Amino acid sequence: MLFQEFRKSIEEFTTVGVYSHIRPDADCIGAQVAASLWLEKNGIRAIAFNDYTVPQNLAWLCDYFPIEQPDSESTAQCDAFILLDGNSPDRFGSYESIQKQFPRPSFMIDHHPEPKDAFDLSISVVDAASTCELIYKLYQEHDIDQLDGQAARAIYAGIISDTGSFQYDSVTPETLEIAADLLRRGDFRPNEIVEKIFSNKTPRQLKLLSKALHTIELYENNQIATMYVNSSMLEETNTSNEDMEGFVNYPLSIAEVKAAILLKDLDDKGVKLSLRSRSEIDVNEWAKELDGGGHKKAAGAWHPGPLESAIREVIKIGVKQLKRIEKNDLLTK
């Protein structure tokens, strides 16, 4: 059983720190809340940590279980750590330095490819549509009746977020069966969660989106699209990086586009890249050439800038992958 060794190991501890990755999203926060609730239901005290403030559209999940910023006093209470939705220590902010100072057993649950060998026990399932799907299986293998309405809503939030509301090819029949069971056990309807996560845009965010849409450019016979946001656009609309959630899906939705990149120009801090694919293009491989990574269809990376250089280099890498795919297609015909 997938979680058998994990359950036996975690029962040895009295207080467990549960980390979600920096710049949190619905999958890591949903998994963190549901995992913390599972620990408490099984007599283990949980403390949930994230170095970043939980995004506004996910703050309601903290009503189910509080998430706090770590400090030396709170982390010192933990005799083990669980890390969720990230497969490398550097994805968890302060966790890495805390472990170097005072090492404790650590457990990782995640679905990203190429996990680091840096944990006492790793549950890495790349084929899982989300980390929340794995937390559902934790409940399922132990005692599914412990999965109450709060945990069900938290897990459902992560699943719909990481599957694009069940649009991505990572979705399997099992994913949909899990979602159906969550709706039954949680006694809620999909719109209750969808509206909290997605239907809360502000006028400022829409003004920023309007400016960003004007920057869309197409390359390689409309197969690759770019869109960018810079600091002046953020200043003019009184917005921040967090207000760009979902922007990359707009250039990706253009007919014939196989991959899209959203570039966030952070001036002297460099350019943050969000890459998405809806084709055979592997944006994880793409991002790795820029010291980033992620999933085959969704990945991230950084470029030192300036913006023009970042666009030029990212397109060059994408064109190289396109040509390789085209060559392979010709060879298989």
VOZA-578993 format. One line per 3 residues: for each residue x negated, y negated, z of C-alpha. Coordinates in Angstrom, 2 decimals, padded with zeros to 5 digits. Each point is the difference from the previous one (the first is absolute). Example, Ala and Ser with C-alpha at 12.3 -4.5 7.8 and 13.67 -1.06 7.14 Angstrom:
2
-012.30 004.50 007.80 ~ -001.37 -003.44 -000.66
This chain:
333
000.00 000.00 000.00 ~ -001.27 -003.43 -000.97 ~ 000.23 -001.64 003.43
-000.56 002.99 002.29 ~ -003.64 -000.81 000.86 ~ 000.80 -003.70 000.30
002.79 000.63 002.51 ~ -002.14 002.30 002.15 ~ -002.85 -002.51 000.04
002.05 -003.12 000.73 ~ 001.75 001.63 002.96 ~ -003.31 -000.14 001.91
000.18 -003.79 000.31 ~ 002.09 -002.24 002.21 ~ -000.29 -003.35 -001.85
-000.50 -000.23 -003.76 ~ -000.67 -003.14 -002.02 ~ 001.80 000.02 -003.34
-001.58 -002.21 -002.67 ~ 001.54 -001.12 -003.29 ~ -002.22 -001.44 -002.72
-000.84 -003.69 -000.39 ~ 002.28 -002.13 -002.17 ~ 002.84 002.36 000.96
002.84 001.12 -002.24 ~ 003.23 001.91 000.59 ~ -001.56 003.44 -000.31
-002.67 -000.53 002.65 ~ 002.31 -001.86 002.39 ~ 002.84 002.49 -000.47
-002.40 002.91 000.59 ~ -001.51 -001.74 003.03 ~ 003.36 -000.64 001.63
001.32 003.50 -000.68 ~ -003.23 001.67 001.16 ~ -000.06 -002.08 003.19
003.60 000.98 000.73 ~ -000.93 003.66 -000.56 ~ -002.88 -000.25 002.47
002.20 -001.56 002.68 ~ 002.70 002.63 -000.53 ~ -002.64 002.61 000.73
-001.32 -001.51 003.21 ~ -002.99 -001.86 -001.47 ~ -000.29 -003.73 000.52
-000.51 -001.87 -003.28 ~ -001.42 -003.47 -000.62 ~ 000.41 -001.28 -003.57
-002.73 -002.25 -001.41 ~ -000.52 -002.18 -003.05 ~ -002.50 -002.83 -000.39
002.48 -001.89 -002.18 ~ 003.42 -001.43 000.76 ~ 002.79 002.25 -001.28
001.58 -001.60 -003.11 ~ 003.30 -001.76 000.58 ~ 002.00 002.44 -002.11
-001.23 002.87 002.20 ~ 000.24 -001.69 003.40 ~ 003.28 001.82 000.72
-001.96 003.26 000.26 ~ -001.81 -001.41 003.03 ~ 003.35 -000.02 001.81
-000.25 003.82 -000.08 ~ -003.58 000.05 001.27 ~ -002.23 -003.01 000.73
-003.20 -000.51 -002.01 ~ -002.73 -002.10 001.59 ~ -003.35 -001.40 -001.03
-002.77 002.07 001.60 ~ -002.29 -001.33 002.70 ~ -002.62 001.63 002.20
002.40 000.43 002.91 ~ 002.78 001.72 -001.94 ~ -002.24 002.25 -002.10
-001.95 001.07 003.10 ~ 003.19 001.64 001.27 ~ 000.02 002.42 -002.94
-001.69 003.38 000.16 ~ 000.61 000.71 -003.70 ~ 001.05 -001.78 -003.19
002.30 000.84 -002.90 ~ -000.62 -001.91 -003.25 ~ 002.79 -000.19 -002.53
000.20 -000.74 -003.73 ~ -003.73 -000.53 -000.51 ~ -002.83 002.47 -000.46
-003.07 -002.04 000.99 ~ -000.84 -001.67 003.34 ~ -000.56 -003.35 -001.71
003.70 -000.09 -000.96 ~ 000.92 -000.54 003.66 ~ -001.75 -003.21 000.93
-001.25 -000.08 003.58 ~ 000.35 003.78 000.38 ~ -003.37 000.61 -001.62
-001.95 -002.18 002.45 ~ 002.01 001.28 002.99 ~ -000.90 003.59 -000.89
-003.68 -000.86 -000.37 ~ -000.04 -001.48 003.50 ~ 001.98 002.76 001.69
000.71 003.02 -002.23 ~ 003.20 001.94 000.60 ~ 001.71 002.82 -001.91
001.70 -001.29 -003.14 ~ 002.68 001.48 -002.26 ~ 000.90 -001.17 -003.49
003.30 000.50 -001.87 ~ 000.04 -001.36 -003.53 ~ 000.74 000.57 -003.68
-002.76 -001.97 -001.75 ~ -002.61 001.85 -002.11 ~ -003.62 000.59 001.01
000.24 -000.19 003.82 ~ -003.11 -000.77 002.01 ~ -001.39 002.71 002.28
000.16 -002.27 003.04 ~ 002.72 001.51 002.17 ~ 000.27 002.93 002.38
003.03 001.26 -001.90 ~ 001.38 -001.22 -003.33 ~ 003.36 000.73 -001.54
-000.42 -001.19 -003.57 ~ 002.71 000.85 -002.52 ~ -000.61 -001.93 -003.20
003.15 001.37 -001.65 ~ 002.22 -001.46 002.74 ~ 001.99 -002.99 -001.24
-000.71 -001.90 003.22 ~ -001.52 000.38 003.43 ~ 003.51 -000.28 001.42
000.86 003.19 -001.85 ~ -002.76 001.71 001.99 ~ 001.31 -001.40 003.29
003.40 001.47 -000.87 ~ -001.74 003.38 -000.33 ~ -001.57 -000.49 003.44
003.52 -000.23 001.44 ~ 001.22 002.82 -002.23 ~ -002.69 002.46 001.07
000.27 -000.84 003.70 ~ 003.64 -000.79 000.82 ~ 002.09 -001.70 -002.68
002.67 -000.89 002.56 ~ -002.45 -002.49 001.53 ~ 000.40 -002.08 -003.17
002.51 -002.63 001.17 ~ 001.48 -003.00 -001.77 ~ -002.95 -002.30 000.64
-002.62 002.46 -001.21 ~ 002.17 000.86 -003.02 ~ 000.30 -003.66 -001.01
-003.73 -000.57 000.45 ~ -000.93 003.00 -002.13 ~ 002.57 -000.90 -002.66
-001.42 -003.54 -000.20 ~ -003.46 001.34 -000.78 ~ 001.24 002.49 -002.57
002.05 -002.49 -002.03 ~ -002.85 -002.51 000.09 ~ -002.75 002.37 -001.17
002.20 001.59 -002.67 ~ 001.32 -003.28 -001.44 ~ 003.48 000.98 001.18
-000.52 003.49 -001.52 ~ -001.22 -001.32 -003.38 ~ -003.58 001.34 000.01
-001.15 003.34 -001.34 ~ -001.20 000.92 003.49 ~ 003.65 000.69 000.87
000.84 003.71 000.17 ~ 003.21 001.88 000.76 ~ -001.37 000.44 003.52
-000.36 -003.78 000.38 ~ 003.66 -000.47 -000.83 ~ 001.02 002.86 002.30
-001.92 -001.67 002.84 ~ 001.70 -003.32 -000.75 ~ 003.42 001.66 000.07
-000.75 001.62 003.36 ~ -001.17 -003.35 001.41 ~ 003.30 -001.61 -001.05
001.97 002.79 001.69 ~ -002.00 000.06 003.20 ~ -000.35 -003.76 000.25
003.65 -000.64 -000.94 ~ -000.78 -002.97 -002.24 ~ 000.35 -001.01 -003.65
-002.91 -000.84 -002.35 ~ 001.04 -003.64 -000.40 ~ -000.57 -000.63 003.73
-003.72 000.62 -000.43 ~ -000.42 -001.30 -003.55 ~ 001.50 -003.38 000.84
-002.27 -000.44 003.03 ~ -003.13 000.73 -002.02 ~ 000.74 -001.43 -003.44
002.94 -002.43 000.20 ~ -001.56 -002.71 002.09 ~ -001.89 -002.23 -002.43
-000.27 -003.68 000.88 ~ 000.33 -002.93 -002.44 ~ -003.72 -000.63 000.47
-000.85 003.55 -001.07 ~ 002.13 -000.33 -003.11 ~ -001.72 -003.28 -000.90
-003.35 001.76 000.36 ~ 001.25 002.86 -002.18 ~ 001.11 -002.50 -002.64
-003.50 -001.48 -000.16 ~ -001.61 003.44 -000.09 ~ 002.20 001.21 -002.85
-001.36 -002.82 -002.16 ~ -003.49 001.50 000.34 ~ 000.83 003.39 -001.53
-002.34 001.02 -002.81 ~ 000.07 003.16 -002.13 ~ -003.01 001.92 -001.33
-000.74 002.98 -002.22 ~ 003.20 -000.11 -002.06 ~ 002.10 -000.77 003.08
-001.22 003.09 001.87 ~ -001.59 -001.94 002.88 ~ 001.50 -003.02 001.77
-001.49 -002.43 002.50 ~ 001.61 -002.55 002.28 ~ -001.70 -002.21 002.55
000.64 -002.26 002.98 ~ -002.51 -002.59 001.18 ~ -000.35 -002.16 003.10
001.50 -003.10 -001.60 ~ 003.17 001.95 -000.82 ~ 000.20 001.15 003.61
-000.46 -003.57 001.25 ~ 002.61 -001.43 -002.38 ~ 002.62 002.52 001.14
-001.08 000.16 003.67 ~ -000.45 003.78 -000.24 ~ -002.71 002.54 000.89
-001.44 003.26 -001.28 ~ 002.74 001.94 001.79 ~ 002.61 -001.68 -002.22
-001.26 001.84 -003.10 ~ 001.42 003.38 000.98 ~ 001.34 001.73 -003.12
-001.23 -002.63 -002.47 ~ -002.11 002.52 -001.93 ~ 003.13 001.89 -001.02
001.10 -002.86 -002.27 ~ -002.82 000.27 -002.57 ~ 000.18 003.78 000.35
003.65 -000.08 -001.09 ~ -000.81 -001.50 -003.42 ~ 000.71 002.34 -002.92
-003.09 001.90 -001.22 ~ -002.10 -001.00 003.03 ~ -001.80 003.02 001.44
-001.83 -001.72 002.86 ~ 000.18 -003.36 001.75 ~ -002.30 -001.96 002.28
000.95 -002.73 002.44 ~ -003.00 -002.18 000.85 ~ 000.09 -002.07 003.17
-002.65 -002.71 -000.23 ~ -001.23 -000.72 003.51 ~ -002.62 -002.58 -001.08
-003.33 000.59 001.76 ~ 001.35 003.23 001.52 ~ 000.27 001.61 -003.43
002.88 001.51 -001.94 ~ 002.27 002.72 001.36 ~ 001.27 002.43 -002.64
003.21 002.03 000.10 ~ 000.14 002.58 -002.80 ~ 003.05 001.97 -001.09
000.57 002.62 -002.71 ~ 003.05 001.58 -001.56 ~ -001.93 002.19 -002.42
-002.91 002.41 -000.13 ~ -002.34 -002.84 001.00 ~ -001.55 000.80 003.38
-000.32 -003.32 001.84 ~ -001.74 001.73 002.90 ~ -002.90 000.81 -002.35
000.26 -003.54 -001.35 ~ -000.18 -001.52 003.48 ~ -002.93 002.19 001.05
-002.16 -001.73 -002.63 ~ 000.67 -003.17 002.00 ~ -000.70 001.66 003.38
003.70 000.42 000.68 ~ 002.41 002.90 -000.12 ~ 003.44 001.31 000.77
002.37 002.24 -001.96 ~ 000.13 000.98 -003.66 ~ 002.92 -002.38 -000.56
-000.76 -002.67 002.63 ~ -003.38 -001.26 001.16 ~ -001.83 -003.07 001.23
-003.44 -001.55 -000.29 ~ -001.99 -003.22 000.50 ~ -002.06 -002.07 -002.41
-002.43 -002.74 001.11 ~ 001.47 -002.39 -002.57 ~ 000.47 -002.40 -001.55
003.46 000.86 -001.30 ~ -000.97 -000.11 -003.69 ~ -002.83 002.47 000.61
002.28 002.28 001.99 ~ 002.56 000.12 -002.83 ~ -002.70 000.61 -002.59
-001.61 002.84 001.95 ~ 003.21 001.72 001.04 ~ 001.27 000.00 -003.59
-003.33 001.39 -001.22 ~ 000.31 002.93 002.40 ~ 003.62 000.59 -001.01
-000.81 -000.04 -003.71 ~ -002.73 002.59 000.60 ~ 002.52 002.30 001.67
002.58 -000.57 -002.74 ~ -002.50 000.98 -002.68 ~ -000.97 003.11 001.95
003.66 001.02 000.26 ~ 000.58 -000.67 -003.70 ~ -003.06 002.09 -000.88
001.21 002.90 002.14 ~ 003.44 -000.20 -001.63 ~ -001.59 000.27 -003.44
-002.07 003.01 001.07 ~ 003.03 001.86 001.32 ~ 002.10 -000.52 -003.13
